[in-house]
Amino acid sequence: MSEIKSHEFENFLQRAPRTGGIFLIYGPDRGLVSERAGQLARLTGVALDDVFATLRLTASDLVGNPGRLLDEMNAIGLFGGDRLVWVKEAGNDKPLIEAIDILDKQPPQGCSLIIEAGDLKKGTGLRKAVEGSRSAIAIPCYPDDARALSALIDKELETAGLRIAPAARQRLMELIGGDRLASRNEVRKLALYCHGRNVVEEEDILAAIGDASAISVDDVVDAILKGDNGAFLNAMQKVMSSKTPVFLVLQACLRQFQLLELMRAEMDEKRTNAAQVIATMGRQLHFRRKPVVEQALRKWSLPAIRRETARLQAAILQSRQRSAMEGTVALQTLLSTVLQSARA
């Protein structure tokens, strides 16, 4: 397995195999995941608008039909030529993991596989399968650092014939950076706002740019734990504008409540307080999130946490069974959880 670091990606595109590769593009920056998947897809030379050459799937399409991916990878195009299978909204899905193991032993000829996934933890599921493969390539996508963000700003503004003042650049970089697609859209909106001018000034940033720096699933989960309906709706709007699948938020919320269940059970069993439990069982939590989780542990009882966990699990199952209703099911469930948290 090869892992391509963020700063290596542009050079990798120059030497990447044109066809026959297996690529896993994953990470918390969904905009960057989508952008890089598109670049790799175009690199294959396969006609992306040809339904006989390019097959687009979601991971939920493979549920109940685990052999479909292998069948598609080994199929022959109706008119010959190379093919592309493009899987989106992937996670630690068993059909995908099993297919990677088989494809590693029997690589297909003339067919590329691109998998778009969310933030996968090291050593688990799909990421582990790709990292253990001899032929697959993993491409993690994390939020842009200052250098990458500055380069993005320069590229977009230069295309529009604009320069940016130092103070304006600094202010702009404070407001974008959480998601590549959202950041690019904000800079393009700024360029449109400044059309007909030569230089972007700080007042232009204040007038034209919203805060695109905090597009994070964690923001949604934290708003749910606080029972803050306004913050929840605002965070969900940012997530949806960044094209992040709502299903990933539902999964993240379930993981959080499963952790709350373990912590609250520990509190009740050992008669300890929330801060002590977080110190021992919440080491993986970001320090900024610990007060939110601590507050949730104080106000949620163990039976209530278990009821909410079961409801989230049922919603995930329903969204898998009825993929066309996935977004509606997720939003209704999450909004109900916010209200339950507020009541708690």
C-alpha positions in Angstrom: 0.0 0.0 0.0 1.1 3.5 -0.7 -0.2 6.5 1.2 -0.1 9.8 -0.6 0.3 12.8 1.8 -1.5 16.0 1.1 1.6 17.9 -0.1 2.5 14.9 -2.4 -0.8 14.7 -4.2 -0.1 17.1 -7.1 3.2 15.2 -7.9 1.4 11.9 -7.6 -1.1 12.9 -10.3 1.8 13.2 -12.7 2.8 9.5 -12.2 -0.4 7.8 -11.1 -1.5 4.8 -13.1 -4.0 5.8 -15.8 -6.1 2.7 -15.3 -6.4 -0.4 -13.1 -5.8 1.4 -9.8 -7.6 1.1 -6.5 -7.9 4.4 -4.7 -9.3 5.2 -1.3 -9.8 8.9 -0.7 -10.9 9.7 2.8 -10.8 12.2 5.6 -12.8 14.9 7.4 -12.5 17.4 4.6 -15.3 16.2 2.4 -14.8 18.9 -0.2 -11.2 17.9 -0.7 -12.2 14.2 -0.8 -14.6 15.0 -3.6 -12.2 17.2 -5.5 -9.4 14.7 -5.5 -11.7 11.8 -6.4 -12.8 13.9 -9.4 -9.1 14.5 -10.4 -8.3 10.8 -10.2 -11.5 10.0 -12.2 -10.5 12.3 -15.0 -7.0 10.9 -15.0 -8.3 7.5 -16.0 -9.4 8.8 -19.4 -12.7 7.1 -19.0 -15.7 9.0 -20.2 -17.4 10.1 -17.0 -20.7 10.7 -18.7 -20.8 7.3 -20.4 -23.0 5.0 -18.3 -21.5 2.0 -19.9 -17.9 3.0 -19.0 -18.5 4.7 -15.6 -20.5 3.2 -12.8 -21.4 5.4 -9.8 -22.5 3.6 -6.6 -23.0 4.5 -3.0 -21.9 2.1 -0.3 -25.5 1.4 0.6 -26.1 0.0 -2.9 -23.8 -2.9 -1.9 -25.8 -3.8 1.2 -27.5 -7.2 0.6 -25.5 -7.7 -2.6 -21.9 -8.2 -1.5 -20.7 -9.6 -4.8 -21.9 -6.8 -6.9 -18.7 -4.7 -6.6 -16.5 -7.6 -7.8 -18.9 -8.4 -10.7 -18.7 -4.7 -11.8 -14.9 -4.6 -11.5 -14.6 -7.7 -13.7 -17.2 -6.8 -16.2 -16.4 -5.9 -19.8 -17.6 -2.7 -21.2 -20.4 -2.9 -23.8 -18.2 -1.1 -26.4 -14.8 -2.2 -25.0 -12.2 0.1 -23.5 -11.4 0.9 -19.9 -14.0 1.2 -17.1 -14.3 3.1 -13.8 -16.3 2.1 -10.7 -16.8 5.1 -8.4 -18.1 4.4 -4.9 -19.3 7.3 -2.7 -20.4 7.7 0.9 -18.2 4.7 2.0 -17.4 3.8 5.6 -16.4 0.6 7.2 -18.8 -1.3 5.0 -18.2 -5.1 5.0 -18.9 -5.6 1.3 -16.2 -3.1 0.4 -13.7 -4.5 2.9 -14.2 -8.0 1.5 -13.9 -6.8 -2.1 -10.6 -5.1 -1.4 -9.2 -8.3 0.0 -10.2 -10.2 -3.1 -9.2 -7.6 -5.6 -5.7 -7.4 -4.0 -5.2 -11.1 -4.8 -6.8 -10.9 -8.3 -6.4 -7.4 -9.6 -8.9 -6.6 -12.4 -7.6 -5.5 -15.8 -8.7 -2.3 -17.4 -11.0 -1.1 -14.5 -10.2 1.5 -11.9 -11.9 1.7 -8.5 -12.3 5.0 -6.7 -13.8 5.0 -3.1 -14.8 8.2 -1.4 -15.1 7.9 2.4 -15.4 10.0 5.5 -13.0 10.3 8.4 -11.7 6.7 8.9 -9.8 5.9 12.1 -6.4 4.2 11.7 -6.5 0.5 12.0 -10.2 0.0 11.5 -12.3 -1.5 8.7 -11.9 -0.1 5.2 -8.7 1.8 6.0 -7.1 -1.2 7.5 -8.0 -3.3 4.4 -6.5 -0.8 2.0 -3.4 -0.3 4.2 -2.8 -4.0 4.1 -3.2 -4.2 0.3 -0.2 -4.5 -2.0 -1.8 -2.5 -4.8 -4.3 -0.1 -3.3 -3.4 3.6 -2.7 -4.8 5.6 0.3 -5.1 9.4 0.0 -6.1 11.1 3.3 -7.7 14.5 3.1 -7.4 16.8 6.0 -8.3 20.5 6.3 -5.9 22.8 4.5 -2.9 24.2 6.4 -2.0 27.9 6.0 0.3 27.3 3.0 -2.3 25.3 1.1 -5.0 27.7 2.0 -3.0 30.7 0.8 -2.2 28.9 -2.5 -5.9 28.2 -3.0 -6.7 31.9 -2.4 -4.0 33.0 -4.9 -5.1 30.6 -7.6 -8.7 31.5 -7.5 -8.2 35.3 -7.3 -5.5 35.2 -10.0 -8.0 33.5 -12.3 -10.3 36.4 -11.7 -7.6 38.9 -12.3 -7.4 40.0 -8.7 -4.8 40.6 -6.0 -5.4 40.6 -2.3 -4.1 43.0 0.4 -2.1 41.4 3.3 -4.7 42.4 5.9 -7.5 41.1 3.7 -5.6 37.8 3.2 -5.2 37.3 7.0 -8.8 38.0 7.6 -9.9 35.7 4.8 -7.8 32.8 6.1 -9.4 33.2 9.5 -12.8 32.6 7.9 -12.2 29.7 5.6 -10.3 26.4 5.7 -12.6 23.8 7.2 -13.6 22.3 3.9 -11.9 22.6 0.5 -15.1 22.9 -1.5 -16.7 25.4 0.9 -13.4 27.5 0.9 -13.2 27.5 -2.8 -16.8 28.6 -3.2 -16.3 31.4 -0.7 -13.2 32.7 -2.5 -15.1 32.6 -5.8 -18.0 34.5 -4.3 -15.5 37.1 -3.1 -14.0 37.3 -6.6 -17.5 37.9 -8.0 -18.2 40.6 -5.4 -14.9 42.4 -6.3 -15.5 42.1 -10.1 -14.1 45.1 -12.0 -11.5 45.9 -9.3 -7.8 45.1 -9.0 -7.3 44.5 -5.3 -9.3 42.8 -2.6 -9.4 44.8 0.6 -10.2 43.9 4.2 -13.7 45.5 4.0 -14.5 43.3 1.1 -13.9 40.2 3.2 -16.1 41.5 5.9 -18.9 42.3 3.4 -18.8 39.2 1.3 -17.5 36.2 3.3 -19.2 34.0 5.8 -17.5 31.8 8.3 -16.5 28.6 6.5 -13.8 27.5 8.9 -15.8 25.4 11.2 -17.6 23.0 8.9 -17.3 20.0 11.2 -19.5 17.0 12.1 -18.3 17.6 15.7 -20.0 21.0 15.7 -23.3 19.3 15.0 -22.8 16.6 17.6 -21.8 19.2 20.2 -24.9 21.3 19.5 -27.0 18.1 19.9 -25.4 17.4 23.3 -26.0 20.9 24.4 -29.6 20.8 23.3 -29.0 24.1 21.3 -31.5 24.0 18.4 -30.2 27.2 16.8 -26.5 26.1 16.9 -27.6 22.7 15.5 -29.4 24.2 12.5 -26.5 26.5 11.8 -23.9 23.7 12.0 -26.1 21.5 9.8 -26.4 24.2 7.2 -22.6 24.4 7.0 -22.3 20.6 6.8 -24.9 20.4 4.0 -23.3 23.3 2.1 -20.0 21.4 2.1 -21.7 18.4 0.5 -21.0 16.2 3.5 -23.5 13.3 3.6 -26.0 13.7 6.4 -25.6 10.0 7.2 -22.1 10.7 8.5 -23.5 13.0 11.1 -26.0 10.4 12.1 -23.1 7.9 12.5 -21.0 10.3 14.5 -23.9 11.1 16.8 -24.5 7.3 17.4 -20.8 6.9 18.3 -21.0 9.8 20.7 -24.0 8.3 22.5 -22.4 4.9 22.7 -19.4 6.5 24.4 -21.8 8.4 26.7 -23.4 5.1 27.6 -20.1 3.6 28.6 -19.1 6.6 30.6 -22.5 7.0 32.4 -22.5 3.3 33.3 -19.0 3.7 34.8 -20.2 6.8 36.8 -23.2 4.9 38.2 -21.3 1.7 39.0 -18.3 3.4 40.7 -20.3 6.4 42.0 -17.8 8.8 40.5 -18.2 12.2 38.8 -18.2 13.1 35.1 -14.8 14.8 35.2 -13.1 11.7 36.6 -14.7 9.4 34.0 -13.7 11.7 31.1 -10.1 11.8 32.5 -9.9 8.0 32.2 -12.3 7.1 29.3 -12.3 10.3 27.2 -8.7 10.7 26.4 -9.5 10.6 22.7 -11.8 13.6 23.0 -10.5 17.0 21.8 -9.9 19.2 24.8 -12.4 21.8 23.6 -15.2 19.1 23.5 -14.6 17.7 27.0 -16.7 20.3 28.8 -19.6 19.6 26.4 -19.4 15.9 27.0 -19.1 16.4 30.8 -22.2 18.5 30.8 -24.1 15.9 28.8 -23.0 13.2 31.3 -24.5 15.2 34.1 -27.9 15.7 32.6 -28.5 12.4 30.7 -29.4 9.4 32.8 -28.2 5.9 31.7 -31.7 4.7 30.7 -32.3 7.9 28.6 -28.9 7.5 26.9 -29.7 3.8 26.0 -33.1 4.8 24.6 -31.5 7.5 22.4 -28.8 5.1 21.3 -31.4 2.5 20.3 -33.3 5.1 18.4 -30.2 6.3 16.5 -29.4 2.7 15.6 -32.9 2.2 14.3 -32.6 5.3 12.2 -29.3 4.2 10.7 -30.9 0.8 9.8 -33.9 2.6 8.2 -31.7 4.9 6.2 -29.8 1.9 4.9 -33.0 0.1 3.9 -34.5 3.1 2.3 -31.6 5.0 0.8 -33.8 7.4 -1.1 -35.1 8.7 2.3 -31.6 8.7 4.0 -31.4 12.5 4.3 -34.9 12.9 5.6 -34.5 10.1 8.2 -31.2 11.5 9.4 -32.4 15.1 9.8 -35.6 14.2 11.6 -33.8 11.9 14.0 -31.1 14.4 14.8 -33.6 17.2 15.3 -35.5 14.9 17.7 -32.3 14.2 19.6 -31.6 17.9 20.0 -35.1 18.4 21.5 -34.6 15.4 23.8 -31.2 16.9 24.9 -32.8 20.2 25.6 -35.5 18.6 27.8 -32.9 16.6 29.6 
